[in-house]
Amino acid sequence: MINTYIPYFKKKDQNVLKQCIKTNYVSTAGPLIQKFENKFNTKFRFDHSIALNSGTSALQIALKSIGVGKGDTVILPSYTFAATANAIIYNNAYPWFFDCDKNFNLAIDEIEKVLKIKTYYKNKKLVLKKNGSIVRAIMPVSTFGKKLEFEKLTKFSKKYNLKILFDTAACHDPKIFNFKKNNNMHFCFSFNGNKTLTTGAGGIFASNSKNTVLKAKILANVGKKIKKYDYQDIGFNYKMTNIQAALGLAQIDNLSNILIKKKKIFNQYFKFLNLQNTKFVFDKKYQNWVFVLIVNSLEKFRSLQKRFHRSGIQLDLFWKPLHLQKPYKNFMREKLRYTESIWNKIIVLPSHPGLKKNEQKKIIDILNRNL
């Protein structure tokens, strides 16, 4: 089976794991965790970060650390992984689902129109007319690992006095983060096995705000600050393990090579796919997580899926909009025309750096014959 995404490991990855095991530091104690955080900060240009056991934990801890709490409302796209909404709900807050535009960014103009109708200001806080809930934050999502309009989104959040947390779970090209960040910009990453940079499972919360990350570190460490059993808060056991950090260090060292390999694969798709009436999600300047096509209909998707499966190539529907799913149906949502029209026409092609040339040629040939 040619998989959509699998981890890319070299011998060094195996060696660092063996060395870590020899030290017996395989749990949440060990020197490699902070070393991994520091190396990540340098690579992605952040001042502070905390490595955690998952991207989901990073989102939950980050929201709590920036002040999202019981009864608050948070704006997010419906077209996202469940963790984005779950992290809000874990904090006893409410997700408010909005549409994305044709570039898979939150449709800011549409959000602004809705806010003018459905909210008002009270004590400089944006409040829902419907139930008095404070609209506390906005969570843009880096769909497919795309570069977001960070500055534009941050200006929007400032205009409406909203906290902002960027869900950049799959956004692992350091060039994307080569810009000046203010202390109000916060970011969460995932290092799951299907991501460009992986620690098997794991994530990180990164920010230039020292106080915010310090809050997150206390919360993630069962509410402890320094002393072994001196609790400052009701916390969570969300720290990354030393063995995960060991793998993360090796992956960061190899990240440039991983991105070069991915770039070649993406360029091959872009160059040799001869498709009409098919949109590409491809960025020549920055490296996305996966290479995406958008076909004209669900029928076309299903037809292509059958051909892929007969040829031993993985192809599944990607994210299903959250507002269409049982656990999230009762939360607030606005008109989601583009999201509903596009989600079941998205084709995520095998995009991992271990993809062989003959495997990619096979994929390209099938697409060129059938689209």
C-alpha positions in Angstrom: 0.0 0.0 0.0 1.2 3.5 -0.9 0.2 5.4 2.2 -0.9 9.1 2.3 1.6 9.7 5.0 4.1 7.7 7.1 7.0 8.9 9.3 10.4 9.4 7.8 13.2 8.0 9.9 16.9 7.6 9.4 19.5 5.6 11.3 20.2 8.5 13.5 16.7 8.5 14.8 17.1 4.9 15.9 20.5 5.6 17.5 19.3 8.5 19.6 16.4 6.4 20.9 18.9 3.7 21.9 21.1 6.2 23.7 18.1 7.6 25.5 17.0 4.2 26.7 20.5 3.5 28.0 20.3 6.6 30.3 17.0 5.3 31.8 15.4 8.7 31.3 12.4 7.6 29.2 9.6 9.3 31.1 8.7 13.0 31.7 12.0 13.6 33.5 15.2 14.0 31.6 17.5 16.6 30.0 16.4 16.2 26.4 12.9 17.8 26.9 14.3 21.3 27.5 17.0 20.7 24.9 14.2 19.9 22.3 12.2 23.0 23.3 15.3 25.2 22.9 16.2 23.7 19.5 12.6 24.1 18.4 12.6 27.8 19.5 15.8 28.5 17.6 14.6 26.7 14.4 11.1 28.3 14.4 12.1 31.6 16.0 10.1 31.6 19.2 11.3 32.9 22.6 9.5 30.3 24.7 7.8 26.9 24.4 6.6 23.8 26.2 6.8 20.4 24.8 3.7 18.3 25.5 2.3 14.8 24.9 0.1 15.7 22.0 -1.0 18.6 19.8 -4.5 18.3 21.4 -2.9 18.9 24.9 -1.1 21.9 23.5 -4.3 23.4 22.3 -6.1 22.8 25.6 -3.3 24.1 27.7 -2.8 27.1 25.4 -6.4 28.2 25.5 -6.5 27.9 29.3 -3.2 29.9 29.6 -4.5 32.8 27.5 -7.7 33.1 29.6 -10.4 31.0 27.8 -12.6 29.6 30.5 -16.1 28.4 31.5 -18.9 30.0 29.4 -16.6 31.7 26.9 -17.1 31.4 23.1 -14.2 30.8 20.7 -14.4 31.4 16.9 -12.9 28.6 14.7 -13.4 27.1 11.2 -15.7 24.1 11.0 -13.3 22.5 8.5 -10.6 21.3 10.9 -9.5 18.3 12.9 -11.7 17.5 16.0 -9.0 18.6 18.4 -9.4 22.3 17.6 -13.0 22.2 18.8 -12.4 19.6 21.6 -9.8 21.8 23.2 -12.3 24.6 23.5 -14.9 22.2 25.0 -12.3 20.8 27.4 -12.1 24.3 28.8 -15.9 24.4 29.3 -16.1 27.0 26.6 -18.2 26.9 23.3 -17.0 26.6 19.7 -18.5 29.0 17.2 -18.1 27.6 13.7 -17.4 29.8 10.7 -16.8 29.2 7.0 -13.4 29.3 5.3 -12.6 31.1 2.0 -11.4 29.5 -1.2 -7.8 29.5 0.2 -9.0 27.6 3.3 -8.5 30.6 5.6 -11.1 31.8 8.1 -13.4 34.1 6.1 -12.6 37.3 8.2 -14.9 39.6 6.2 -17.9 37.2 6.8 -17.0 36.9 10.5 -16.9 40.7 10.8 -20.4 41.0 9.3 -21.7 38.5 11.8 -20.1 40.1 14.8 -21.7 43.5 14.0 -25.1 41.8 14.1 -24.8 39.2 16.8 -22.5 40.9 19.4 -22.1 44.0 21.4 -19.4 45.5 23.7 -19.6 45.4 27.5 -16.6 46.5 29.6 -14.5 46.3 26.4 -15.5 42.7 25.9 -17.3 41.3 22.9 -20.5 39.7 24.1 -23.0 37.5 22.3 -26.5 39.1 22.3 -28.0 35.6 22.3 -26.7 34.4 25.7 -24.3 36.9 27.2 -21.3 34.7 26.5 -18.0 36.6 26.1 -16.4 35.9 22.7 -13.0 35.4 24.1 -10.7 34.2 21.3 -10.3 33.2 17.7 -8.5 30.0 16.5 -7.3 30.1 12.8 -6.2 26.8 11.5 -3.3 26.1 9.2 -5.2 23.8 6.8 -2.9 21.3 5.1 0.1 23.0 6.8 -0.4 26.2 4.7 1.0 29.5 5.7 -1.6 31.7 7.4 -2.0 35.5 7.2 -0.6 35.9 10.6 -0.4 39.7 10.7 -3.9 40.2 9.2 -5.5 37.8 11.6 -3.7 39.3 14.6 -4.9 42.8 13.6 -8.4 41.5 13.4 -8.2 39.9 16.9 -6.8 43.2 18.3 -9.7 45.2 16.7 -12.3 43.0 18.5 -10.3 42.5 21.7 -10.0 38.8 21.1 -7.2 36.4 22.2 -5.6 34.6 19.2 -4.3 31.0 19.1 -3.0 29.7 15.8 -3.6 26.0 15.3 -0.5 25.3 13.2 -0.5 21.6 14.0 0.8 20.5 10.6 2.7 23.6 9.7 6.4 22.5 9.9 8.3 24.7 7.5 10.4 27.1 9.6 10.4 29.7 6.9 6.7 30.3 7.5 7.5 31.5 11.0 10.4 33.8 10.0 8.6 37.0 11.0 8.4 39.2 14.1 5.9 37.9 16.6 4.3 40.0 19.3 3.5 38.6 22.8 -0.2 38.2 21.9 0.4 35.6 19.2 0.3 32.0 20.3 0.9 28.8 18.3 0.3 25.1 18.8 2.0 22.3 16.8 1.5 18.5 16.5 4.2 15.9 16.2 1.9 13.0 15.5 3.3 10.1 13.4 1.6 11.5 10.3 3.3 14.9 10.5 6.4 16.3 8.7 8.3 16.4 12.0 7.3 13.6 14.4 8.0 12.5 17.9 5.6 9.5 17.5 3.0 11.5 19.5 3.5 14.9 20.9 3.1 18.6 20.4 4.4 22.0 21.5 2.9 25.3 22.6 5.1 28.2 21.5 4.8 31.9 22.2 7.0 35.0 22.8 5.0 35.6 26.0 7.1 34.3 28.9 4.2 34.6 31.4 1.8 32.7 29.2 4.2 29.8 28.6 5.0 29.7 32.3 1.3 29.3 33.1 1.2 26.5 30.5 4.2 24.8 32.1 2.5 24.8 35.5 -0.8 23.4 34.1 1.0 20.7 32.1 3.0 19.6 35.1 0.0 18.5 37.3 -0.2 22.1 38.6 3.3 22.0 40.1 5.8 24.8 39.8 9.1 23.9 41.4 8.7 21.7 44.5 7.9 18.0 44.0 4.4 18.1 45.6 3.7 21.8 45.9 0.7 22.4 43.7 -0.1 25.9 42.3 -3.2 24.9 40.3 -5.4 22.0 39.3 -3.2 20.8 36.4 -2.8 18.1 33.9 -0.2 15.4 33.3 0.6 16.5 29.7 4.4 16.7 29.6 6.4 15.2 26.8 8.6 12.3 27.6 12.4 12.4 27.3 12.3 9.5 24.8 9.9 11.6 22.6 12.2 14.6 22.9 15.2 12.4 21.8 13.4 11.5 18.6 12.3 15.1 18.2 15.9 16.4 18.4 17.0 13.9 15.6 14.0 15.0 13.5 14.8 18.7 13.8 18.4 18.0 12.8 17.1 16.2 9.7 14.2 18.7 9.0 15.9 20.6 6.2 16.6 17.3 4.4 13.0 16.2 4.9 11.6 19.5 3.5 13.9 19.3 0.5 12.6 15.8 -0.3 9.0 16.9 0.2 9.6 19.9 -2.1 10.8 17.7 -4.9 7.7 15.5 -4.6 5.4 18.4 -4.6 7.1 20.0 -7.6 6.8 16.7 -9.5 3.0 16.6 -8.8 2.7 20.2 -9.9 4.8 19.8 -13.0 3.5 16.5 -14.4 -0.2 16.5 -13.4 -2.0 17.6 -16.5 -5.4 18.2 -15.0 -8.1 20.6 -16.2 -10.9 21.8 -14.0 -8.9 20.7 -11.0 -7.6 23.0 -8.3 -4.2 22.5 -6.7 -3.4 23.5 -3.1 0.3 24.1 -3.6 2.6 26.9 -2.5 5.8 27.4 -4.5 7.4 29.4 -1.7 6.5 27.5 1.4 6.2 23.8 2.1 2.8 22.5 2.9 2.2 19.3 4.9 0.3 17.5 2.1 -0.3 18.0 -1.6 -4.0 18.5 -2.3 -6.3 18.4 -5.3 -10.0 19.4 -5.5 -12.2 17.6 -7.9 -15.6 18.7 -9.2 -17.9 16.2 -7.5 -18.1 13.5 -4.9 -18.8 11.1 -7.7 -15.5 11.9 -9.2 -13.8 11.5 -5.9 -15.4 8.0 -5.4 -14.5 6.9 -8.9 -10.9 7.9 -8.4 -10.9 6.4 -4.9 -11.8 3.0 -6.4 -9.0 3.2 -9.0 -6.5 4.2 -6.3 -7.5 1.3 -4.0 -7.3 -1.2 -6.9 -3.7 0.0 -7.5 -2.8 -0.2 -3.8 -2.8 3.6 -3.1 -4.5 5.0 0.0 -7.2 7.6 -0.7 -9.8 8.5 1.9 -12.1 11.5 2.6 -10.2 14.0 4.6 -11.7 16.2 7.3 -15.5 16.1 7.6 -16.8 19.6 8.8 -17.4 19.4 12.5 -20.8 21.1 12.4 -22.1 18.2 10.3 -21.1 15.7 13.0 -23.1 14.5 16.0 -20.9 15.8 18.9 -20.9 19.3 17.5 -24.3 19.8 16.0 -25.7 21.9 18.9 -23.0 24.5 18.9 -23.3 27.9 17.2 -22.6 28.0 13.5 -22.9 30.5 10.7 -23.5 29.9 7.0 -20.8 27.5 5.8 -21.5 27.4 2.0 -17.9 26.9 0.8 -17.1 24.4 3.6 -20.2 22.3 2.8 -19.6 22.5 -1.0 -15.9 21.4 -0.9 -15.1 19.0 1.9 -16.0 15.8 0.1 -14.2 16.7 -3.1 -10.7 17.0 -1.5 -8.0 14.5 -2.6 -4.9 14.3 -0.3 -2.1 12.7 -2.3 0.7 10.7 -0.8 3.1 13.4 0.4 5.7 11.8 2.7 9.4 12.2 2.0 9.9 8.4 1.7 7.6 8.3 -1.4 9.6 6.5 -4.2 9.8 7.9 -7.8 8.1 4.9 -9.3 5.3 5.2 -6.7 4.7 8.8 -7.5 4.8 8.1 -11.3 2.1 5.5 -10.7 -0.1 8.0 -8.9 0.5 10.7 -11.5 -0.4 8.3 -14.4 -3.7 7.3 -12.8 -4.7 10.9 -12.2 -3.8 12.0 -15.7 -5.8 9.2 -17.2 -8.9 9.6 -15.0 -9.3 13.3 -14.3 
